[in-house]
Amino acid sequence: MLFITFSLTGVIWLSQSLKFVEKLINGLPVSTFLYLSLLLLPEILRYTLLLGLFFGTLFAFNKLYSDSELIVMWAAGLSKSALAKPAIYLALIIALIMYFLGFLLVPYGNRTVTELRVAWQDSLAAVVLREGVFNSLAAGVTVYVREKTSTGEMLGILVHDERVPEKPVTYMAERGAFVKTEEGPRFVMHVGNLQEVSKDDAKLSLLYFDQYTLDISQFEKKSGARWLSPEHRYIWELINPEDSERVQQEARKLNAELHQRIVLPFYAVALVFIALAGVMGGEFSRRGRSRRMTVAAAAGVLLLISAMALFRATAQPALVTTALYLLPVLISFAAAYLASGRQLWFLDNKIAPDNLANGEPG
């Protein structure tokens, strides 16, 4: 289970982390990149844990069956329910972990990633300028930096501002750096000149300076209050959202997200029962159970696909919500019935005396 979970998580995590690679190349600190990437893990683990649990259980019990160890344990007096208990207990533990992920870690990760990305994009004090490339600071404002030192100082600076087409301005400086002040971010340039061209009379104004401070707070994007989307909300924010017009408009999505977080861990138990049914259901055969294993694997994957479809469905909320809760429960009962040899074995943990006398598994 751990091998499958970590393998799937690693592949998905790498693909999701690619969205931050460009920012890493542009100068995003490695520590920040790793932090942002780790914040994606809870959302990924919610689904890879389910797949890891399902295929891990299927593999482990099939291995026991193929090596005749299940037959030996049945002959020694262990019932199917006794053999299945470890897998069921593990499913319950995974369900609890998924509740912890869904209620706390997933919304925390989604919210933090969004906040950091917005802060990174909106704050020009932390803007990343690539060396040897014309960087767009804002609409009509272009910055070129020849070289950046390890201390954050920039060498060979050119800033071209053509927001006023009639009077474009060009700043050139030998060195400079971004500086945070109480009034906002500033771009301090040393030893350079300012060139302003008046296109009306074709006149060039030239100003030489030893130090010039450019106010770049005017280029910053002013972020207002952001709407918290359903996946960014904690469980209590979904149960009792704020009273606003936007909440009324998005009420269906908020309810769908709430039900998804509550019901998704149920599928851990349902998938384990499907795996047990694929291995322990029916009569013993020395030819193996490749067909039953294939059917069980397909049934587990189909169950997850059906769950994903129900999570996305919004046409008839009442019916969809009912189906969302009934599906894992009904599948669990049906799979348990098949795994028991067509009896509800979880209600009887003992082997019938007649079965023991005949050497048959209970």
C-alpha positions in Angstrom: 0.0 0.0 0.0 2.8 2.4 0.9 4.7 1.6 -2.3 1.7 2.3 -4.5 0.7 5.4 -2.6 4.1 7.0 -2.7 4.7 6.0 -6.3 1.4 7.6 -7.5 1.8 10.6 -5.2 5.3 11.2 -6.5 4.3 11.2 -10.1 1.3 13.5 -9.6 3.3 15.7 -7.2 6.0 16.2 -9.8 3.5 17.1 -12.5 1.8 19.6 -10.2 5.1 21.1 -9.1 5.9 22.0 -12.7 3.7 25.1 -12.4 6.3 26.5 -10.0 9.3 25.6 -12.1 9.3 28.8 -14.1 9.2 30.9 -11.0 12.1 28.8 -9.6 14.1 29.6 -12.8 13.2 33.2 -12.4 14.6 33.4 -8.9 12.1 31.9 -6.6 14.0 30.6 -3.5 14.3 26.8 -3.4 12.9 26.7 0.1 9.8 28.6 -1.0 9.5 26.2 -4.0 9.7 23.1 -1.8 7.2 24.6 0.6 4.7 25.4 -2.1 5.2 21.9 -3.6 4.7 20.2 -0.2 1.4 22.1 0.3 0.0 20.3 -2.7 0.5 16.8 -1.1 -2.6 16.7 1.1 -4.9 17.1 -1.9 -3.0 14.4 -3.8 -2.9 12.0 -0.9 -6.7 12.0 -0.5 -6.9 10.0 -3.7 -3.6 8.1 -3.9 -4.3 6.7 -0.4 -7.5 5.2 -1.7 -5.8 3.6 -4.7 -2.8 2.4 -2.6 -5.1 0.8 0.0 -7.2 -0.9 -2.6 -4.4 -2.4 -4.7 -2.3 -3.1 -1.7 -5.1 -5.2 -0.1 -5.8 -6.9 -3.4 -2.1 -7.8 -3.9 -1.5 -8.9 -0.3 -4.5 -11.2 0.0 -3.9 -12.6 -3.5 -0.4 -13.5 -2.5 -1.7 -15.3 0.5 -4.2 -17.1 -1.6 -1.7 -18.1 -4.3 0.7 -19.5 -1.7 -2.1 -21.5 -0.1 -1.6 -19.6 3.2 -5.2 -18.6 3.4 -6.2 -22.3 3.0 -3.9 -23.2 5.8 -5.3 -20.5 8.1 -8.8 -21.5 7.3 -8.0 -25.1 8.1 -6.3 -24.0 11.4 -9.7 -22.5 12.5 -9.6 -18.9 11.4 -12.8 -17.6 9.8 -12.9 -15.3 6.8 -14.0 -12.4 9.1 -10.9 -13.0 11.3 -8.6 -12.9 8.3 -10.3 -9.8 6.9 -10.2 -7.8 10.2 -6.6 -6.4 9.7 -7.6 -5.0 6.3 -10.8 -3.5 7.6 -9.0 -1.9 10.6 -6.4 -0.5 8.1 -9.3 0.9 6.0 -10.8 2.6 9.1 -7.4 4.2 9.9 -7.0 5.4 6.4 -10.5 6.9 6.6 -9.6 8.8 9.7 -6.4 10.1 8.0 -8.5 11.2 5.1 -10.9 13.1 7.4 -7.9 14.9 8.9 -6.6 15.7 5.4 -9.9 16.9 4.1 -11.0 18.9 7.1 -7.7 20.6 7.9 -4.6 20.0 5.7 -6.2 20.3 2.2 -7.9 23.7 2.7 -4.8 24.9 4.5 -2.6 23.9 1.6 -4.9 25.3 -1.1 -5.4 28.5 0.7 -1.7 29.0 1.5 -0.6 28.2 -2.1 -3.1 30.8 -3.5 -2.1 33.5 -1.0 1.6 33.0 -1.7 1.1 33.0 -5.5 -1.0 36.2 -5.3 1.6 37.8 -3.0 4.4 36.8 -5.3 2.7 38.1 -8.4 1.3 41.3 -6.9 4.2 42.5 -4.8 6.8 44.3 -7.0 9.1 44.5 -4.1 9.6 40.8 -4.5 9.4 40.7 -8.3 11.9 38.5 -10.0 13.8 40.0 -12.9 15.7 37.6 -15.2 19.1 38.5 -16.3 19.7 39.5 -19.9 15.9 39.5 -20.7 13.4 42.3 -21.2 11.0 41.9 -18.3 7.5 43.4 -18.3 7.0 45.1 -15.0 3.6 46.4 -15.9 1.7 47.5 -19.0 4.0 49.8 -20.8 6.9 49.4 -18.4 9.9 47.2 -19.4 13.0 46.5 -17.3 16.3 45.0 -18.4 19.0 43.8 -16.0 22.4 42.7 -17.3 23.5 40.9 -14.2 22.3 40.2 -10.6 24.7 39.6 -7.7 24.3 37.2 -4.9 23.4 40.1 -2.5 20.5 41.1 -4.7 22.1 44.1 -6.3 21.4 44.6 -10.0 24.0 45.7 -12.6 23.4 47.3 -16.0 19.9 48.5 -15.5 17.5 49.9 -18.1 13.9 50.9 -17.4 11.7 52.1 -20.2 8.3 53.7 -19.3 6.0 54.4 -22.2 2.7 54.5 -20.3 2.4 58.1 -21.6 3.0 57.6 -25.4 3.7 61.3 -26.0 6.5 61.4 -23.4 8.3 58.1 -23.0 10.9 58.0 -20.3 14.0 55.8 -20.2 16.1 55.3 -17.0 19.7 53.9 -17.3 21.9 53.1 -14.3 25.1 51.2 -13.5 23.5 49.5 -10.5 20.5 49.4 -8.3 18.2 47.3 -6.1 14.6 47.0 -4.8 14.1 48.5 -1.4 11.1 48.2 0.9 10.0 51.4 2.7 7.1 52.4 4.9 5.6 54.2 1.9 5.9 51.1 -0.3 8.5 49.5 -2.6 11.1 51.6 -4.2 13.7 51.0 -7.0 16.9 52.8 -6.0 19.3 53.3 -8.9 22.9 54.6 -8.7 25.1 56.5 -11.3 22.9 56.9 -14.4 20.6 59.1 -16.4 17.0 59.8 -17.2 15.9 60.5 -20.8 12.6 61.9 -21.6 11.4 62.4 -25.2 8.7 64.9 -26.1 7.3 63.5 -29.4 5.3 66.7 -30.1 8.4 68.9 -30.6 11.0 66.1 -30.9 12.8 67.3 -27.9 15.1 65.2 -25.6 15.5 66.0 -22.0 18.5 64.4 -20.3 19.1 64.3 -16.5 22.3 62.7 -15.0 22.1 61.5 -11.4 24.2 59.8 -8.8 21.2 58.3 -7.1 17.6 58.2 -8.2 14.6 56.6 -6.4 11.8 55.3 -8.6 8.4 54.8 -6.8 7.1 51.4 -8.1 4.2 51.1 -5.7 2.1 52.7 -8.5 2.7 49.5 -10.6 1.4 47.2 -7.9 -1.9 45.4 -8.3 -4.3 46.3 -5.5 -5.9 43.1 -4.3 -9.3 43.5 -2.7 -11.1 41.0 -0.5 -10.9 37.6 -2.3 -13.7 35.2 -2.5 -12.9 31.9 -0.8 -13.7 29.1 -3.2 -15.1 25.9 -1.7 -11.9 23.9 -1.9 -10.1 26.7 0.1 -12.6 26.6 3.0 -12.3 24.7 6.3 -15.1 22.4 7.2 -16.7 24.9 9.6 -16.6 27.5 6.9 -18.6 25.1 4.7 -21.1 24.3 7.4 -21.6 27.9 8.4 -20.5 30.2 5.6 -20.8 34.0 5.8 -24.0 35.7 4.8 -23.4 37.3 1.5 -24.8 37.4 -2.0 -21.9 35.4 -3.4 -22.4 32.6 -0.9 -26.1 32.4 -2.0 -25.0 32.2 -5.6 -22.4 29.5 -4.8 -24.4 27.6 -2.2 -24.7 24.5 -4.4 -20.9 24.3 -4.8 -20.3 24.8 -1.1 -22.7 22.0 -0.2 -21.1 19.7 -2.8 -17.7 20.3 -1.4 -19.0 19.7 2.2 -20.6 16.3 1.2 -17.5 15.3 -0.8 -15.2 15.7 2.3 -17.6 13.8 4.5 -18.3 10.9 2.2 -14.9 10.3 0.4 -13.4 8.4 3.4 -16.3 5.9 3.2 -14.9 4.7 -0.1 -11.8 3.4 1.7 -13.9 0.7 3.4 -15.9 -0.1 0.2 -12.7 -0.6 -1.7 -11.3 -3.0 0.9 -14.4 -5.0 0.7 -14.2 -5.2 -3.1 -10.6 -6.4 -2.8 -11.6 -9.1 -0.2 -14.5 -10.2 -2.4 -12.1 -10.6 -5.4 -9.8 -12.9 -3.4 -11.9 -14.7 -0.8 -15.2 -15.0 -2.6 -16.3 -18.3 -4.3 -14.7 -21.7 -4.2 -11.0 -22.4 -4.0 -9.2 -23.1 -7.3 -5.6 -24.1 -7.8 -5.6 -22.4 -11.2 -5.6 -19.0 -9.5 -8.1 -16.2 -9.7 -6.8 -13.9 -12.5 -10.3 -13.4 -13.8 -11.8 -12.5 -10.4 -8.8 -10.3 -9.7 -9.3 -8.4 -12.9 -13.0 -8.0 -12.3 -12.3 -6.8 -8.7 -9.6 -4.3 -9.9 -12.0 -3.0 -12.6 -14.8 -2.7 -10.0 -12.7 -0.7 -7.7 -11.5 1.7 -10.3 -15.1 2.0 -11.7 -16.3 2.8 -8.1 -13.8 5.7 -7.8 -14.8 7.0 -11.3 -18.4 6.9 -10.3 -17.7 8.8 -7.1 -15.8 11.5 -9.1 -18.7 11.8 -11.5 -21.1 12.2 -8.5 -18.9 14.8 -7.0 -19.1 16.9 -10.2 -22.8 16.3 -10.8 -25.0 19.3 -9.9 -28.2 18.9 -12.0 -30.3 17.3 -9.3 -28.5 18.0 -6.0 -30.9 16.0 -3.7 -30.7 12.8 -5.8 -27.0 13.1 -6.3 -26.3 13.6 -2.6 -28.4 10.6 -1.7 -26.6 8.5 -4.3 -23.2 9.8 -3.1 -23.8 8.3 0.4 -25.6 5.2 -0.7 -23.1 4.1 -3.2 -20.2 3.2 -0.9 -22.6 1.7 1.7 -24.4 -0.6 -0.8 -21.1 -1.6 -2.5 -19.6 -2.5 0.9 -22.6 -4.7 1.8 -22.6 -6.4 -1.6 -18.8 -7.0 -1.6 -18.9 -8.3 2.0 -21.7 -10.7 1.0 -19.7 -12.0 -2.0 -16.5 -12.3 0.1 -18.3 -14.4 2.7 -19.4 -17.0 0.2 -22.9 -15.4 0.0 -23.4 -14.9 3.7 -22.9 -11.9 5.9 -19.7 -13.2 7.5 -19.0 -10.1 9.5 -22.0 -11.0 11.7 -20.4 -14.4 12.6 -16.8 -14.5 13.6 -16.8 -18.3 14.3 -16.4 -21.3 12.0 -19.4 -23.6 11.9 -18.6 -27.0 13.6 -19.7 -28.9 10.4 -17.2 -26.9 8.4 -14.4 -27.7 10.8 -15.2 -31.4 10.7 -15.1 -31.4 6.9 -11.9 -29.3 6.8 -13.7 -26.5 4.9 -13.2 -22.8 5.5 -15.9 -20.9 7.2 
